[in-house]
Amino acid sequence: MNILAIGAHPDDLEFGCAGALIKYCQKGHKVYLMILTCGELGGEKSVRKKEQIVASKIIGATKIFWGEYEDTKLPLNRDLILSIEKCIREIKPNFIFVNYYQDTHQDHRNLTLATLSATRYIRNVLFYEVPTTQNFTPNVFIDIKNVLKKKKKALEAHQSQVLKTNILDLSITEVMVSTANYRGVQGRVAYAEGFMSERLFINIE
């Protein structure tokens, strides 16, 4: 299968769905990343881009599509929808992962709404969470116990962001592990990623 994971900023995907992406790669599926901004207001643009490239290699992604939009100014307009649609036409994804729309960051909100339009004919669309996500109640869980260390390594590749949590003495990797443990308990395993489904097509053969 072809898997497309869409994020507003570098490190969104590593926090929200890298475990699932790593497992897909390990099973021989092709994973593609689409990053709409370089997160330049959170650090040097070139640095954040290089960090994302390193993280994508750890995940095993085939290619990164860059949106080149301005950080914090991701527009909810036709141009953004067409950019996502162009990527979709190129790789023909079976599954799409994207930020959840209830979020305190405007880039995440706008990306979700644009993606909902661009993915109107895609069977499987799942929302992932990041630290700024609100009111997230997952109904799909993926066990990531066996890939937790690799997910952590992918997140740590964003070295400039590890300690930018706005929580004293708590790194982004610690937040991720705590989240994975909590979602794991909800899903009845040790560690999991939780997702909310816009659509999830289950085929019985």
N, C-alpha and C positions, 0 to 999 in steps of 0.2 A: 504494500500500500504506500501511498504518498501522504505524508503528514505535514500540515502547515501550522506552525505556531507563530502567532502575531503578538508583538509587544510594543507598547508605546516608547519604552526606553530600554537601553542595555540593562540587564540584570532582572527585568520583570519576568522573563521566561524561566530563568534559572531558579528563581524563587517559586514561581507558580506551578510549573509543569515539567521541569527538567527530568525528574524521576521517570515520568511517563515517556518522555522523548528518548531517554537513554535506553529504556526497555524496548521501545520500538526499534531503535537502531540495532540493539543486540539480537533482535529477531529477524534482521535483514530488511526491514522496511526503510524507506528513504524519508528523512526528516529535513524539512526546509524551515528556515527562520525568516520572519519579516520584522524588521525593527524600524519604526517610523521616525524616531528622532535619535540623536546621538547623546542625549542627556547632558548637553554642554553646560547647563546651569548648575549641574551637580558635580562638575569637574571639567578638566580639559577635554575638548572634543576628540582630539586625536588619541588621547589616552583611553578614553571610554570606548572608542571604536576598536582599538587594539585589544582591550580587555574582552570585548564581546567576541572577537575573532578567536581568541584563546579558549573562551568558554564553549564556543560552538564546536571546536575541535574535540574538547573533552566529551561533549555530548555525543559527537559523531555525526553532526549535521552535514548534509550534502552541500548546502549553499545558504548564504545570507542575502536577503533582499533588503536594501536600505531605502527608507522613505525620504530621508534628508529634509524632514520638516523641522521647524524650530522648536526646541524644548519649551514646554509650557504653553505653546501656541498652536498645538495640533488642531487644525480647523475641522469642524463638522460641516463639510461641503461636498459638492459633487466631485471635486478633484481627488479628495481622499478616497471616496467610494470607488472611483475609477482606478486609482492606484492599486487598491486591494483586489479589485476585479481582474486587473491585468495580471497580477501575480497568480491568482486562482486559475485563470485561463492557461497560463504557462505550465503549471505543475499538476493541475487536475487533482486536488487533494481529496482523499477519502474521509479524513478527519481534520477539523480545524479547532485549535485552542486559541483563546483570546481573553484579554482582561474582562473582568466583570464590570457592569455599568454603574453599580452603586459604589462609588469610590470618592474620596475627598480630593483626588487629583483630576483636574479637568481633562488632561490628555487621555487618561484611562477611560473616562466617561465618553468622550467624543470618539475614541477609537472603537469602543464597543458598539455605539450606535451606527457608525459608518460600516462596521463589519456586518452588522445585522442586515443591512441593505445589500451589501456585496455578496453575502452568503445565502441569499434567499432560496437558492436552488441546491444548496449543499445538504446532504442528509445528516451529517454528524457535526454539530457545533457545540463545543463545551467551553464554559467560562472557568477561568482559574482565579485564585486569590493572590493578592500581595499585601504587604503590611498596611496599606492605606484603604483596603477594601472594607466595606461595611455591609451589614445585614446579609452575610453569606451563609447559606444553608445548603451544603452539598448533598446531592442525591446520587452521585457517582463517586466511587472510590477506587483508587489503584494502589495496590500494595507496593511500596518502594523500599522495603527493608533491605533487600539485596543490592540495591543501587544507591542507598543513602549516602555512603561515603563518596561515591562518584558525583552525586548531585551536590554535595557539600564542596567538593573540589571545583566543580563548575561555577558555583556561586562565589567561591573564594578567588576565582580568576578575576573578578571585578574588585581588584585590590583597593582601588580608590574609594570604594563605597562600603567596605566591610564594617567600618565603625560609624557610618552616617545613619544611625537609627533614631537619633534624637532621644535615645534612652540611655542614661548613664551606665557605663560598664556592660553594655549588652550589644554584641555584634549581630550583624544580619544573619550570620550562619546559626547563631544560637536561637534567634527568632524563628528561623526556618525549621530547625530540628524540633523546637517546642510545638510549632504548628503541625509538623508531620506526625508527632506523637499524639497530639490531640485528635487530628483527623483519623489517625490509626485506631484510636480507642473507639471513635464513632463507627468506623468501618469494621471493628472487631479484629484488628491486626495490630502489630506493634507500631508500624510507621506507614502512613499513607498520604497520598495527595487527594484532596477532595475537589470535586468539580460540580458545577450546576449545568444542567443540559438545556440548551435552547431547543435542540432536537437530538435524539439518540435513536438511531435505526437499528433494531434488532432483527436479524434475519434467521428464521427457523428453517433448517433444511433437513 
